[in-house]
Protein backbone atom coordinates (compact mmCIF):
# COMPACT_ATOMS: atom_id res chain seq x y z
CA UNK A 1 0.00 0.00 0.00
CA UNK A 2 1.08 3.55 -0.76
CA UNK A 3 1.86 5.73 2.21
CA UNK A 4 2.80 9.29 1.40
CA UNK A 5 2.89 12.78 2.57
CA UNK A 6 0.76 14.10 -0.28
CA UNK A 7 2.73 17.36 -0.29
CA UNK A 8 5.74 15.39 -1.56
CA UNK A 9 3.82 13.94 -4.52
CA UNK A 10 4.84 15.60 -7.78
CA UNK A 11 1.30 15.18 -9.15
CA UNK A 12 -0.09 17.09 -6.16
CA UNK A 13 2.52 19.84 -6.57
CA UNK A 14 1.77 20.22 -10.30
CA UNK A 15 -1.98 20.20 -9.58
CA UNK A 16 -1.43 23.04 -7.09
CA UNK A 17 0.49 24.89 -9.81
CA UNK A 18 -2.52 24.45 -12.10
CA UNK A 19 -4.85 25.80 -9.42
CA UNK A 20 -2.65 28.90 -9.06
CA UNK A 21 -2.44 29.34 -12.82
CA UNK A 22 -6.19 28.88 -13.27
CA UNK A 23 -7.03 31.40 -10.56
CA UNK A 24 -4.65 33.87 -12.21
CA UNK A 25 -6.17 33.24 -15.64
CA UNK A 26 -9.71 33.73 -14.28
CA UNK A 27 -8.84 37.25 -13.13
CA UNK A 28 -8.90 38.25 -16.82
CA UNK A 29 -12.30 36.73 -17.64
CA UNK A 30 -15.39 38.90 -18.15
CA UNK A 31 -17.25 39.88 -14.99
CA UNK A 32 -20.49 38.37 -16.27
CA UNK A 33 -18.82 34.94 -16.02
CA UNK A 34 -18.27 35.35 -12.25
CA UNK A 35 -20.99 32.86 -11.33
CA UNK A 36 -20.48 30.60 -14.32
CA UNK A 37 -17.09 29.82 -15.84
CA UNK A 38 -14.99 31.53 -13.18
CA UNK A 39 -16.58 29.75 -10.23
CA UNK A 40 -16.64 26.45 -12.10
CA UNK A 41 -12.98 26.68 -13.15
CA UNK A 42 -11.88 27.62 -9.66
CA UNK A 43 -13.88 24.79 -8.05
CA UNK A 44 -12.77 22.03 -10.40
CA UNK A 45 -9.12 23.16 -10.41
CA UNK A 46 -9.14 22.96 -6.58
CA UNK A 47 -10.72 19.53 -6.78
CA UNK A 48 -7.69 18.02 -8.54
CA UNK A 49 -5.09 18.45 -5.75
CA UNK A 50 -7.76 18.07 -3.06
CA UNK A 51 -8.71 14.58 -4.23
CA UNK A 52 -5.06 13.56 -4.58
CA UNK A 53 -4.49 14.66 -0.98
CA UNK A 54 -7.64 12.98 0.31
CA UNK A 55 -6.90 9.74 -1.53
CA UNK A 56 -3.36 9.57 -0.16
CA UNK A 57 -4.81 9.00 3.29
CA UNK A 58 -7.04 6.08 2.33
CA UNK A 59 -6.41 2.58 3.67
CA UNK A 60 -6.05 0.70 0.40
CA UNK A 61 -4.54 1.28 -3.01
CA UNK A 62 -7.96 0.71 -4.57
CA UNK A 63 -9.44 3.55 -2.50
CA UNK A 64 -6.51 5.81 -3.37
CA UNK A 65 -6.98 4.96 -7.07
CA UNK A 66 -10.64 5.99 -6.86
CA UNK A 67 -9.65 9.42 -5.62
CA UNK A 68 -7.04 9.66 -8.37
CA UNK A 69 -9.84 8.86 -10.84
CA UNK A 70 -11.88 11.70 -9.38
CA UNK A 71 -8.87 14.01 -9.79
CA UNK A 72 -8.54 12.89 -13.39
CA UNK A 73 -12.21 13.54 -14.14
CA UNK A 74 -11.91 16.98 -12.53
CA UNK A 75 -8.98 17.69 -14.83
CA UNK A 76 -11.18 16.85 -17.83
CA UNK A 77 -13.74 19.28 -16.46
CA UNK A 78 -11.06 21.99 -16.15
CA UNK A 79 -9.95 21.29 -19.70
CA UNK A 80 -13.51 21.59 -20.99
CA UNK A 81 -14.07 24.88 -19.19
CA UNK A 82 -10.79 26.20 -20.62
CA UNK A 83 -11.79 25.11 -24.12
CA UNK A 84 -15.08 26.99 -23.69
CA UNK A 85 -13.04 30.07 -22.78
CA UNK A 86 -10.88 29.50 -25.84
CA UNK A 87 -13.93 29.27 -28.12
CA UNK A 88 -15.28 32.49 -26.66
CA UNK A 89 -11.85 34.21 -26.89
CA UNK A 90 -11.90 35.02 -23.15
CA UNK A 91 -8.90 36.16 -21.16
CA UNK A 92 -5.20 36.05 -21.87
CA UNK A 93 -4.39 33.73 -24.76
CA UNK A 94 -0.92 33.12 -23.29
CA UNK A 95 -2.26 32.16 -19.85
CA UNK A 96 -4.94 30.00 -21.42
CA UNK A 97 -2.30 28.11 -23.42
CA UNK A 98 -0.23 27.60 -20.25
CA UNK A 99 -3.30 26.24 -18.43
CA UNK A 100 -4.16 23.85 -21.26
CA UNK A 101 -0.57 22.57 -21.48
CA UNK A 102 -0.36 22.04 -17.73
CA UNK A 103 -3.72 20.28 -17.51
CA UNK A 104 -2.61 17.87 -20.28
CA UNK A 105 0.61 17.16 -18.36
CA UNK A 106 -1.31 16.54 -15.15
CA UNK A 107 -3.77 14.21 -16.88
CA UNK A 108 -0.88 12.04 -18.08
CA UNK A 109 0.75 12.11 -14.65
CA UNK A 110 -2.43 11.15 -12.80
CA UNK A 111 -3.23 8.36 -15.25
CA UNK A 112 0.28 6.87 -14.93
CA UNK A 113 0.37 7.24 -11.17
CA UNK A 114 -3.09 5.68 -10.81
CA UNK A 115 -1.91 2.66 -12.83
CA UNK A 116 1.13 2.29 -10.53
CA UNK A 117 -1.09 2.52 -7.46
CA UNK A 118 -3.48 -0.11 -8.85
CA UNK A 119 -0.56 -2.42 -9.65
CA UNK A 120 0.81 -2.06 -6.12
CA UNK A 121 3.98 -0.24 -7.20
CA UNK A 122 5.56 2.62 -5.36
N, CA, C and O of each residue as an XYZ file, in Angstrom:
488
protein
N       0.825     -1.191      0.000
C       0.000      0.000      0.000
C       0.868      1.253      0.000
O       1.930      1.294      0.620
N       0.396      2.261     -0.701
C       1.079      3.546     -0.760
C       0.887      4.292      0.552
O      -0.222      4.357      1.082
N       1.950      4.841      1.060
C       1.857      5.731      2.215
C       2.709      6.938      1.886
O       3.925      6.826      1.731
N       2.080      8.080      1.779
C       2.798      9.289      1.396
C       2.373     10.472      2.228
O       1.297     10.521      2.825
N       3.277     11.414      2.228
C       2.894     12.776      2.565
C       2.504     13.368      1.217
O       3.363     13.562      0.357
N       1.239     13.653      1.026
C       0.758     14.099     -0.283
C       1.509     15.319     -0.788
O       1.629     15.515     -1.998
N       2.018     16.149      0.129
C       2.729     17.361     -0.292
C       4.028     17.037     -1.029
O       4.566     17.885     -1.741
N       4.532     15.814     -0.862
C       5.744     15.391     -1.564
C       5.457     14.773     -2.931
O       6.383     14.510     -3.698
N       4.181     14.540     -3.240
C       3.820     13.937     -4.523
C       3.920     14.983     -5.636
O       3.318     16.053     -5.552
N       4.683     14.659     -6.672
C       4.842     15.602     -7.782
C       3.492     15.904     -8.451
O       3.264     17.032     -8.889
N       2.601     14.915     -8.534
C       1.299     15.184     -9.155
C       0.491     16.187     -8.332
O      -0.225     17.012     -8.898
N       0.598     16.125     -7.008
C      -0.094     17.089     -6.164
C       0.511     18.483     -6.355
O      -0.216     19.470     -6.470
N       1.838     18.557     -6.389
C       2.522     19.842     -6.574
C       2.143     20.488     -7.902
O       1.870     21.687     -7.961
N       2.126     19.683     -8.972
C       1.769     20.221    -10.296
C       0.287     20.612    -10.338
O      -0.081     21.589    -10.990
N      -0.556     19.849     -9.645
C      -1.983     20.197     -9.580
C      -2.175     21.519     -8.831
O      -3.039     22.316     -9.196
N      -1.384     21.753     -7.796
C      -1.430     23.035     -7.090
C      -0.973     24.164     -8.007
O      -1.526     25.263     -7.969
N       0.044     23.889     -8.835
C       0.490     24.886     -9.815
C      -0.650     25.233    -10.776
O      -0.851     26.398    -11.118
N      -1.389     24.211    -11.205
C      -2.517     24.447    -12.104
C      -3.591     25.291    -11.425
O      -4.165     26.185    -12.046
N      -3.860     25.010    -10.159
C      -4.850     25.802     -9.423
C      -4.433     27.272     -9.388
O      -5.245     28.162     -9.641
N      -3.158     27.517     -9.070
C      -2.654     28.896     -9.056
C      -2.793     29.544    -10.428
O      -3.247     30.682    -10.548
N      -2.400     28.812    -11.450
C      -2.438     29.340    -12.819
C      -3.883     29.623    -13.254
O      -4.160     30.639    -13.891
N      -4.783     28.725    -12.907
C      -6.192     28.880    -13.271
C      -6.806     30.096    -12.569
O      -7.515     30.887    -13.191
N      -6.530     30.233    -11.283
C      -7.034     31.402    -10.557
C      -6.525     32.689    -11.197
O      -7.272     33.654    -11.351
N      -5.242     32.693    -11.569
C      -4.651     33.872    -12.210
C      -5.319     34.142    -13.564
O      -5.646     35.284    -13.884
N      -5.515     33.094    -14.344
C      -6.174     33.238    -15.644
C      -7.592     33.799    -15.482
O      -8.016     34.657    -16.255
N      -8.310     33.316    -14.488
C      -9.705     33.726    -14.276
C      -9.845     35.209    -13.955
O     -10.902     35.797    -14.186
N      -8.791     35.814    -13.427
C      -8.840     37.253    -13.132
C      -9.088     38.075    -14.392
O      -9.603     39.190    -14.310
N      -8.725     37.533    -15.565
C      -8.903     38.253    -16.818
C     -10.179     37.915    -17.565
O     -10.379     38.386    -18.685
N     -11.046     37.109    -16.969
C     -12.295     36.734    -17.640
C     -13.357     37.808    -17.403
O     -13.283     38.553    -16.426
N     -14.338     37.885    -18.291
C     -15.390     38.905    -18.148
C     -16.165     38.747    -16.837
O     -16.425     37.634    -16.379
N     -16.522     39.880    -16.254
C     -17.251     39.881    -14.988
C     -18.551     39.114    -15.026
O     -18.966     38.541    -14.018
N     -19.206     39.094    -16.186
C     -20.487     38.374    -16.266
C     -20.321     36.862    -16.136
O     -21.308     36.142    -15.987
N     -19.078     36.378    -16.192
C     -18.816     34.938    -16.015
C     -18.498     34.584    -14.567
O     -18.146     33.441    -14.274
N     -18.617     35.553    -13.656
C     -18.271     35.348    -12.247
C     -18.963     34.129    -11.651
O     -18.334     33.345    -10.940
N     -20.239     33.966    -11.931
C     -20.990     32.858    -11.326
C     -21.138     31.679    -12.270
O     -21.899     30.752    -11.994
N     -20.432     31.708    -13.359
C     -20.475     30.604    -14.316
C     -19.075     30.017    -14.480
O     -18.631     29.219    -13.655
N     -18.395     30.410    -15.530
C     -17.094     29.824    -15.838
C     -16.051     30.051    -14.745
O     -15.287     29.144    -14.416
N     -16.018     31.242    -14.190
C     -14.985     31.531    -13.185
C     -15.151     30.637    -11.960
O     -14.198     29.985    -11.533
N     -16.345     30.603    -11.400
C     -16.581     29.749    -10.233
C     -16.337     28.276    -10.564
O     -15.736     27.549     -9.773
N     -16.795     27.851    -11.712
C     -16.641     26.453    -12.103
C     -15.167     26.084    -12.284
O     -14.726     25.037    -11.812
N     -14.417     26.934    -12.959
C     -12.984     26.682    -13.153
C     -12.248     26.643    -11.815
O     -11.424     25.760    -11.576
N     -12.550     27.596    -10.958
C     -11.879     27.623     -9.658
C     -12.211     26.380     -8.832
O     -11.326     25.794     -8.208
N     -13.481     25.981     -8.826
C     -13.881     24.793     -8.048
C     -13.222     23.520     -8.579
O     -12.652     22.745     -7.811
N     -13.302     23.308     -9.889
C     -12.772     22.031    -10.399
C     -11.245     22.014    -10.391
O     -10.653     20.941    -10.275
N     -10.590     23.172    -10.512
C      -9.123     23.162    -10.413
C      -8.684     22.840     -8.982
O      -7.668     22.173     -8.785
N      -9.434     23.306     -7.988
C      -9.139     22.964     -6.582
C      -9.399     21.491     -6.290
O      -8.743     20.893     -5.437
N     -10.346     20.920     -6.994
C     -10.718     19.527     -6.775
C      -9.587     18.561     -7.139
O      -9.475     17.487     -6.548
N      -8.761     18.934     -8.097
C      -7.693     18.025     -8.539
C      -6.704     17.744     -7.402
O      -6.554     16.583     -7.021
N      -6.021     18.758     -6.840
C      -5.087     18.446     -5.746
C      -5.805     17.985     -4.475
O      -5.255     17.201     -3.701
N      -7.023     18.466     -4.260
C      -7.762     18.066     -3.056
C      -8.033     16.569     -3.036
O      -7.882     15.924     -1.998
N      -8.430     16.014     -4.170
C      -8.706     14.577     -4.233
C      -7.434     13.744     -4.178
O      -7.445     12.634     -3.645
N      -6.346     14.259     -4.717
C      -5.061     13.557     -4.580
C      -4.692     13.488     -3.096
O      -4.301     12.436     -2.592
N      -4.820     14.619     -2.408
C      -4.492     14.661     -0.984
C      -5.404     13.729     -0.182
O      -4.930     12.951      0.646
N      -6.700     13.812     -0.432
C      -7.640     12.976      0.309
C      -7.378     11.495      0.059
O      -7.385     10.689      0.989
N      -7.147     11.147     -1.196
C      -6.898      9.742     -1.526
C      -5.632      9.189     -0.908
O      -5.557      7.999     -0.606
N      -4.632     10.045     -0.717
C      -3.360      9.568     -0.162
C      -3.514      9.060      1.265
O      -2.660      8.325      1.760
N      -4.593      9.447      1.923
C      -4.813      8.998      3.291
C      -5.713      7.779      3.406
O      -6.023      7.346      4.516
N      -6.135      7.221      2.286
C      -7.041      6.076      2.331
C      -6.280      4.794      2.676
O      -5.065      4.703      2.498
N      -7.024      3.814      3.172
C      -6.410      2.577      3.672
C      -5.857      1.672      2.592
O      -4.859      0.987      2.815
N      -6.484      1.654      1.423
C      -6.046      0.702      0.402
C      -5.682      1.425     -0.890
O      -6.101      2.556     -1.136
N      -4.900      0.743     -1.697
C      -4.540      1.284     -3.009
C      -5.780      1.491     -3.879
O      -5.860      2.460     -4.635
N      -6.742      0.578     -3.768
C      -7.962      0.710     -4.572
C      -8.719      1.987     -4.209
O      -9.242      2.671     -5.089
N      -8.778      2.308     -2.917
C      -9.435      3.546     -2.499
C      -8.666      4.764     -3.002
O      -9.261      5.728     -3.485
N      -7.339      4.713     -2.885
C      -6.513      5.812     -3.372
C      -6.742      5.997     -4.877
O      -6.884      7.124     -5.352
N      -6.777      4.897     -5.616
C      -6.976      4.957     -7.065
C      -8.316      5.603     -7.417
O      -8.413      6.319     -8.414
N      -9.344      5.359     -6.613
C     -10.644      5.989     -6.863
C     -10.554      7.507     -6.747
O     -11.150      8.231     -7.544
N      -9.817      7.981     -5.766
C      -9.652      9.422     -5.618
C      -8.798     10.000     -6.747
O      -9.022     11.126     -7.191
N      -7.824      9.223     -7.205
C      -7.044      9.659     -8.371
C      -7.942      9.736     -9.608
O      -7.781     10.634    -10.435
N      -8.878      8.808     -9.738
C      -9.841      8.857    -10.843
C     -10.687     10.122    -10.751
O     -10.942     10.772    -11.765
N     -11.117     10.470     -9.558
C     -11.884     11.701     -9.382
C     -11.045     12.916     -9.760
O     -11.553     13.846    -10.385
N      -9.769     12.918     -9.388
C      -8.868     14.008     -9.790
C      -8.761     14.091    -11.304
O      -8.781     15.178    -11.882
N      -8.648     12.940    -11.932
C      -8.536     12.894    -13.386
C      -9.800     13.445    -14.042
O      -9.719     14.225    -14.991
N     -10.962     13.044    -13.541
C     -12.205     13.543    -14.138
C     -12.357     15.047    -13.905
O     -12.887     15.754    -14.762
N     -11.901     15.535    -12.765
C     -11.915     16.985    -12.534
C     -10.995     17.700    -13.519
O     -11.291     18.810    -13.960
N      -9.891     17.066    -13.857
C      -8.981     17.686    -14.833
C      -9.635     17.774    -16.215
O      -9.393     18.724    -16.959
N     -10.454     16.790    -16.553
C     -11.180     16.853    -17.826
C     -12.214     17.981    -17.788
O     -12.468     18.641    -18.796
N     -12.796     18.187    -16.623
C     -13.745     19.284    -16.459
C     -13.029     20.629    -16.617
O     -13.529     21.524    -17.297
N     -11.859     20.766    -15.987
C     -11.060     21.988    -16.147
C     -10.743     22.220    -17.620
O     -10.895     23.327    -18.136
N     -10.303     21.162    -18.284
C      -9.948     21.286    -19.702
C     -11.150     21.755    -20.520
O     -11.011     22.625    -21.380
N     -12.308     21.197    -20.264
C     -13.512     21.590    -20.994
C     -13.854     23.056    -20.753
O     -14.174     23.785    -21.691
N     -13.786     23.484    -19.495
C     -14.070     24.884    -19.187
C     -13.070     25.812    -19.895
O     -13.447     26.869    -20.401
N     -11.803     25.409    -19.925
C     -10.785     26.202    -20.618
C     -11.049     26.249    -22.121
O     -10.850     27.286    -22.755
N     -11.493     25.138    -22.686
C     -11.794     25.111    -24.122
C     -13.010     25.991    -24.444
O     -13.082     26.591    -25.517
N     -13.951     26.060    -23.516
C     -15.078     26.989    -23.693
C     -14.552     28.419    -23.722
O     -14.956     29.218    -24.566
N     -13.650     28.737    -22.796
C     -13.044     30.072    -22.781
C     -12.302     30.345    -24.087
O     -12.372     31.448    -24.630
N     -11.601     29.347    -24.580
C     -10.875     29.502    -25.841
C     -11.838     29.796    -26.988
O     -11.585     30.690    -27.796
N     -12.928     29.059    -27.063
C     -13.927     29.265    -28.122
C     -14.554     30.653    -28.053
O     -14.928     31.228    -29.075
N     -14.664     31.179    -26.850
C     -15.284     32.489    -26.662
C     -14.248     33.614    -26.663
O     -14.590     34.784    -26.494
N     -12.965     33.244    -26.855
C     -11.846     34.207    -26.889
C     -11.788     35.039    -25.599
O     -11.609     36.256    -25.641
N     -11.942     34.360    -24.454
C     -11.898     35.020    -23.154
C     -10.473     35.034    -22.614
O      -9.708     34.092    -22.823
N     -10.132     36.095    -21.929
C      -8.901     36.162    -21.156
C      -7.631     36.157    -21.980
O      -7.656     36.250    -23.207
N      -6.527     36.047    -21.273
C      -5.203     36.047    -21.874
C      -4.964     34.756    -22.652
O      -5.052     33.658    -22.102
N      -4.665     34.906    -23.928
C      -4.387     33.735    -24.764
C      -3.155     32.979    -24.259
O      -3.118     31.749    -24.280
N      -2.157     33.728    -23.807
C      -0.919     33.120    -23.294
C      -1.199     32.299    -22.032
O      -0.748     31.159    -21.920
N      -1.941     32.877    -21.086
C      -2.262     32.163    -19.846
C      -3.150     30.953    -20.117
O      -2.995     29.905    -19.491
N      -4.071     31.105    -21.046
C      -4.942     29.996    -21.415
C      -4.116     28.838    -21.975
O      -4.343     27.683    -21.617
N      -3.173     29.142    -22.841
C      -2.304     28.110    -23.421
C      -1.498     27.407    -22.328
O      -1.344     26.186    -22.352
N      -0.985     28.183    -21.370
C      -0.234     27.596    -20.248
C      -1.124     26.654    -19.437
O      -0.702     25.562    -19.055
N      -2.351     27.083    -19.182
C      -3.297     26.238    -18.429
C      -3.576     24.935    -19.179
O      -3.550     23.855    -18.589
N      -3.839     25.042    -20.464
C      -4.156     23.852    -21.261
C      -2.968     22.893    -21.322
O      -3.146     21.677    -21.252
N      -1.768     23.434    -21.450
C      -0.573     22.573    -21.477
C      -0.367     21.876    -20.136
O      -0.047     20.689    -20.087
N      -0.552     22.622    -19.053
C      -0.356     22.036    -17.729
C      -1.436     21.009    -17.412
O      -1.133     19.976    -16.816
N      -2.667     21.259    -17.788
C      -3.720     20.281    -17.513
C      -3.453     18.991    -18.286
O      -3.715     17.906    -17.767
N      -2.941     19.083    -19.509
C      -2.605     17.873    -20.278
C      -1.475     17.094    -19.601
O      -1.506     15.865    -19.549
N      -0.492     17.808    -19.090
C       0.614     17.163    -18.365
C       0.093     16.449    -17.122
O       0.469     15.308    -16.852
N      -0.762     17.114    -16.377
C      -1.308     16.543    -15.145
C      -2.166     15.314    -15.447
O      -2.113     14.329    -14.710
N      -2.947     15.363    -16.512
C      -3.766     14.206    -16.879
C      -2.889     12.980    -17.114
O      -3.207     11.887    -16.646
N      -1.798     13.160    -17.832
C      -0.876     12.038    -18.080
C      -0.257     11.532    -16.778
O      -0.137     10.327    -16.556
N       0.130     12.476    -15.925
C       0.748     12.105    -14.652
C      -0.224     11.332    -13.764
O       0.137     10.306    -13.187
N      -1.447     11.824    -13.658
C      -2.425     11.151    -12.804
C      -2.734      9.763    -13.353
O      -2.799      8.797    -12.593
N      -2.922      9.659    -14.656
C      -3.230      8.361    -15.250
C      -2.111      7.364    -14.955
O      -2.379      6.241    -14.529
N      -0.864      7.767    -15.179
C       0.280      6.874    -14.935
C       0.399      6.500    -13.467
O       0.623      5.338    -13.127
N       0.248      7.496    -12.599
C       0.365      7.237    -11.171
C      -0.754      6.317    -10.691
O      -0.522      5.421     -9.879
N      -1.954      6.538    -11.189
C      -3.087      5.677    -10.811
C      -2.804      4.228    -11.208
O      -3.097      3.309    -10.444
N      -2.240      4.021    -12.389
C      -1.909      2.656    -12.831
C      -0.875      2.026    -11.900
O      -0.977      0.846    -11.565
N       0.116      2.807    -11.484
C       1.132      2.291    -10.534
C       0.488      1.934     -9.204
O       0.797      0.896     -8.619
N      -0.404      2.791     -8.727
C      -1.089      2.518     -7.464
C      -1.893      1.220     -7.580
O      -1.833      0.363     -6.699
N      -2.640      1.087     -8.671
C      -3.475     -0.115     -8.847
C      -2.641     -1.386     -8.970
O      -3.085     -2.470     -8.589
N      -1.439     -1.244     -9.500
C      -0.563     -2.415     -9.650
C       0.324     -2.632     -8.442
O       1.209     -3.487     -8.465
N       0.093     -1.858     -7.377
C       0.807     -2.056     -6.125
C       2.227     -1.528     -6.118
O       2.979     -1.794     -5.181
N       2.610     -0.784     -7.145
C       3.976     -0.243     -7.202
C       4.098      1.024     -6.392
O       3.097      1.646     -6.035
N       5.283      1.389     -6.115
C       5.557      2.617     -5.360
C       6.193      3.540     -6.326
O       6.539      4.666     -5.968
